[in-house]
Amino acid sequence: MKSFLFQLRSGKWNFCEKTGNAVRLLAVTCVRDEARFLPGMLRNVAPQVDGIIALDDGSGDGSDRLLEECPQVLELLRNPPGRPAWDEPANHRRLVEAALRHGAEWIIAIDADERLERDFRTRAERVIRRGRWLGLRAFQVRVRELWDAPDRYRADGIWGLKWAPRLFRALADHSYDEHPQHGAKAPLQGKVLGAFFPLAGLFIYHLRMLDREDRENRRRRYETIDPQARCQPGLGYAYLTDENGLRLRPVPRRRGIRGIAGIPLQESWLPTWFMEIFRGIASIARGRDIKNCVSPLSTPGKSP
């Protein structure tokens, strides 16, 4: 509850507010056999950061080759396919250390089956700039679980309250969360009063809950890894397939994912009809003859 009282919005407050990228923001990601989701994640994330640091945790499906071939991946760390066990804290430590070597000022941690909202970078820069005045060094972002359709997310119960500390200042003395699963990616010293991470008005969309089969597989995977639910006491993993009270909401047009099928895109925050009228007025103002207009892409003397 305290964190909800300490939340920074990411929207533009006034037209005089600074724009542009002021910090060096790197993404970090750890993957294992994610060839299905990885290409889309790279297309989504790469344009919104200054580089990606990746760790391949012994993939056997070619995920490492996909990362090697991506020019935005600044460094690819590797674990052998026969690594003794999944070690999430150690993997994250290696990623943060590599990001520091590449000059990261801020870091966004993201998984292969997740996508950043459109205009994430612009909004993140605002949050970082506003948080600087308050001495904030880490933020939770809202995680929205796409469900049954790529333009719908689940909003009932715990699903409407999912936040994760993923955006944080790159610190040489990063204090790591040593929980074996579901640990905080942000440095623990980024908590306000040592108690909670502040919230940021930023969205990450999770794709692995979109299809029923994926939801069932995810539940089985976590119940196999953590049969006593020690990493998630009191909640367990049955909720991953429980649809009691299911309530879905549409993904906002201006806060969706650029380029994913099923989600309508709108290049401007203004309504489409308004932009069409504006373009028509602008054409007249430039002295064009609307009736005999020749497209700049057509051959002179021929109709477009």
WOGI-V896269 format. One record per backbone hydrogen bond with DSSP energy under -1.0 kcal/mol. NH is the residue of the N-H (numbers start at 0). CO is the residue of the C=O. Records with the same first field share a line. If there is no record, write none. Layout:
BEGIN
NH: CO  CO
END
This chain:
BEGIN
5: 2
7: 198
16: 13
25: 105
26: 50
27: 107
28: 52
30: 54
37: 33
40: 36
41: 37
42: 38
43: 39
44: 40
45: 41
47: 44
48: 45
49: 24
51: 71
52: 26
53: 74
54: 28
55: 76
56: 30
57: 55
65: 61
66: 62
67: 63
68: 64
72: 69
73: 51
74: 51
76: 53
78: 55
82: 79
90: 86
91: 87
92: 88
93: 89
94: 90
95: 91
96: 92
97: 93
98: 94
99: 95
100: 96
101: 97
102: 99
103: 98
104: 23
105: 23
106: 167
107: 25
108: 165
109: 27
113: 110
114: 204
116: 202
117: 255
119: 116
122: 118
123: 119
124: 120
125: 121
126: 122
127: 123
128: 124
129: 125
130: 126
131: 127
133: 130
134: 131
135: 130
138: 166
139: 197
140: 163
141: 201
142: 161
143: 203
145: 205
146: 151
147: 209
151: 148
152: 248
153: 144
154: 246
158: 155
159: 156
160: 157
163: 140
165: 163
166: 138
167: 106
168: 136
169: 104
173: 170
185: 164
187: 174
189: 186
190: 187
191: 195
193: 190
194: 191
195: 191
198: 5
199: 139
200: 7
201: 199
203: 141
204: 114
205: 143
206: 112
209: 206
214: 210
215: 211
216: 212
217: 213
218: 214
219: 215
220: 216
221: 217
222: 218
223: 219
224: 220
225: 221
228: 225
234: 231
235: 231
239: 236
240: 237
245: 242
248: 152
250: 150
254: 251
259: 256
262: 259
274: 270
275: 271
276: 272
277: 273
278: 274
279: 275
280: 276
281: 277
282: 278
283: 279
284: 280
285: 281
286: 283
287: 282
297: 294
301: 298
END
